[in-house]
């Protein structure tokens, strides 16, 4: 089955063609992160306008690069939410129009299920269920116990900010550019992660939930205290802050594995899953479970290939 995926939930405009949920024939992503770097974050109205400008060229590129026509498409998978309303509407209207004009079935996909499905893109080995999936991005931080491609139970979520949002706001406080995750990771390369003892929220509670608001406040107070030395201390602050975020995420995964001892694999998906320190810490904390991550970095961030993959598995099950 060949599925055209469309993803426009935020500032990326993406279209992809995927065969049988795993084989990516093309994955086109038009990102406006450089535009929003100037404003320090995504402006919803501007994001929607950019979606309108980019959606048709991106769709044309996807079909052309896949070497197909709309007659070859078996279904269209579209992100139905959550996300920015204006951006979502652009993708949904484009998908509905193509569906009506070319008589192609339409599949609505929850954005989070798309991220959960990104693990299957270009992976030849079938993952083992049940598995625990850490899904972390700028909009959500969730922990799932999954029994199949489309069935699972949410066992943990953030009580306030998402991990990706904590990275973005932390970067802004440190005077680093948007998006915050890559900026903090780069600054942390020359820093000492033990220089500042930032708190790990809820670490003494038996929970799989997350909280990052207190950590952000701790960073703010540390910056205020060392305001005159910020330039010199920025790498240490970035490294310590990144360490605290990753430590909390790993702590919750480890706790989930004690609650569900039959789990054999841990998956991590979403934009924050691209963080190399998080991957390193997870690998050292989940033994003997295997760790699976998206095949390439573009599959970690918002993309249409993961939406097409999720659409395939929805149809299959």
N, C-alpha and C positions, 0 to 999 in steps of 0.2 A: 504493500500500500504506500502510495506517494502522497505526502501531506505538505501543503504550503502553510507555514507558520507565519503569523504576524504579531509583533510585539511593539506596543507604543504606550506602555504604562507610565513612563516618566519622560526622560530627556533623550533616550535612544530611540531611533526609528529603525526597526529591523524586520527583515523578511528572510525566510529560509525555506529550503526544500529538503525534506528528510524522508528516506525510504525505510519502512518497517521500524520506525522508532529509534534507529541507531545509526544508519548510514547517512551522513550529511553530504548532500549533493552541492549545496552552497549555503552560506550563512552571511548575509549582508547586514552590517551594522553601521549606521550613520550616527555618530555621537556628537553631541553639542557640549561636551564637558569643558572644552576650551573656551567656549562662549560664556558659560556660567562660572568659570574660574574667576572672571572679572567681578562678578557680583557676590562671590563667596558661597554660592549655592544655587539651586534650581529655582527660577521664577516661573510659577505655573503658567501664567498667561503667555510668556515668551516661549516656553516649552511647547505649548499647543500650536503656536504659530509656526514654529520650526517643524513640527510634525506635518502640518498641512503642506509646507514647502517640499518636504522630503519623501512623503509616503509613495507618490507615484514613481519617481525615479528609483527608489529602493525596490519597489515591487518589480519594475521592469528589469532591473539588474539581476534580481534573484531568478526570475524565469529564464532570462538570457544565459546567465552563468551556469544554470543547471542543464542547459541545452534542451529545454522542454517547452511545451505550450500549455495553455490552461486546459486543453483537452486531455492532457496526461495527468492532471491533478485529481486525486480521488476524494480529497476533503481539504477544507481550509480550517485551520485551528487559530483562534484569535484570543488574545488575553482579554478576559471580561472584567478583571479587577483583581485585587485592589490597585489603586494608582491615582494619578492626577486625572480628574474628570475630563478636562478638555483634551488631554493627550489620549486617553482611552477612547473617547468618542471618535477621534480621527481614524484610529485603527479599526474600530467596530464598524463604522460606516463604510470604510473601504472594503472590509471583508464581506459585509452584507451585500454590497453592490456587486462584487465579483461573484458571490454565491448566486445571486439572482440572474446576472447576465449569462453566466456560463453553466448554470444549473449544477453547482457543486455543493455537496452537503457542508454545513457549517458546524464547528465544534467550539463551544465556549470553554476556555481553560482558566482556572484560577492561577494567578501569577505564582503563588507559592508552589503549587503542584508542578509548574514549569521548572522551577529551580530544583525541586526534588527529582525530576526526571533528567536533569542535565548529566547525572552520573552515567546514564546509558549511552550518551553520544560518543560514537567511535570506540566504544569498549566492546571487545569481542567476547570477554568472559561474562557470563550472566551472574550478577550479584546474588548473594544468598540472603533469603528472608528467614526469620525476622532480622531487621537491622535497625540501628539507631542512627538517625540523620540529624545533624546540626545544620540548620538553615539560618544563615546570618548575612544580613545586608544592611543598607541604610534605612530600610523601612520595617524590618522585622528581625527578631532573634527568637527562633523557635527550636524546640527539641522534639523530635518525632520518634515514636516506635512504629515501624512500618511492617506490615504483614504481606503486602503485595505492591505492585506498581502504583496502584491507585487507592489502596486501603491503608489506613494508619490511625494512630491515636496521638494527639498532641499531649505530651507529658511535661512540657516546660515552655514558658514564654517570658518575655521581658515585662517587668512591672512598670517600666517607664520608657526609657529611651532604648533604641536598638543599638547594637554594637557598632554598626556602620555610622550611625548618627553620632555616637560617642567619639569615633575617630574624626568625623568632620568637624564637630564643635571643638574638640581638643586641638585640632590643627589650627583652627581659627584663633584660639587663645594663644597658641604658640607662634602665631605669625607665619604659618605655613600655608601653602596654596591648597585650593580645592581641586580634586577630592582628597579628603583627609587621610584615608587609609594608606595609599601609596606615599604621600608626603611624610607621614609620621614614620613609616617603615624605612624610608630613605634616610631621614634624620637620625633614626635609631641605630643605623649601621655603625656610627662612630661614637655611640653613647654607651653608658654603663647602666644596665637594667636594674642593678641593685642600688643605684645612687639615691633613689627616693622610694620610700616604703608606702606605696599607695594601697588603700584598702581593697579587699576583695569582698564585695557585698554578699550577704547571706551565706557566707562560707561555713558558718557554724550551725546552719539550719539544714534539715533533711528535706531539701527541695531541689527540683530541677529548673526552677525559675531563675531569671536574671534581673539585675538592676545595675544601671550605670550612672544614675543621676548623682549619687554620692561621690563616685570616682571623679566625675567632671568637676564637682565642687572642690574636691581635694586638689585637683590640678590647678584650678583657679586660685586657691589660697597659696599654693606653692609658688605660682608665678608672681603673685602680689608680694610675697615674702622676699623673693629674690629678683625683684623687678629690675634693679640696676645691673644684674648679672645674667639677664635672660639670654643674651646672645651667646655667652660662654656656656651656659647650662642647658641650652635648648636640646642638644643631642641626648644628654642624660635624662632630661624630663621626658622627651619623646620615647626613649627606650624603656623607661620605668612605667610610663603610661601604657604603652603597647603591651608590656609584660603583664600588667594588671588586667587588662581586657582579655588577653589570651588565657591567663591563668583561670579567670572566672569561667570562661567557656569550657576549658578542659575539665575543671572541677565538676561542672554539671554533667558532662558526658561520662566521667568516671563514676559519678553517683548513679546515673541511669543504668550503667552496666552492672552495678551491684543489685539493682532492683529487678533487672531482667537478665539473668545469667545465661539464658539460651541464645542470646545475641552473638553472632559470629563476626559481624562486620559493623564498622562505623563509617558513615558517609558524612562529608561536610560540603555544603553547597552555598551559593550566594556570593556576593561581591567580597565579603570578608574572608571567604575560604581561599582567596588568592594569596592571603598573607602567609609568607613562608615561615614566620615564627610560630604562627598558630598551627600550621601543619607539622612542624618539628615537635612542638609540645604535645600535640595529640598523638603522634606516633610513639612518643615515649610514655604515654599514660594509658593506652588502651590494650596493651599486650594481654593475652594472645590474640585479640581480635585484629582483623585486617582493616586498614584504613583505605578508603576510596575517595578520590577527589575528581572533579571534572578534568577531562583529558587535556584541555588547554585553558589558558586564562580567559579568553573571550567567552567560554562557556560558564565561567563563574559569574560574570556580570550579566545584565539583562540582554537577552538575545532571543531571536525567533526560533532557533533550532530546538531549544528546550521546550518551547510551546508546541512545536510540531510533534516532538517526541511524546509529550504528555497527551496530545490529542490522539495519537496512535494507540497508546495504552488504554485510554478511555474507551475507544472504539473496540479494542480487543477484549476488554473485560466487561 
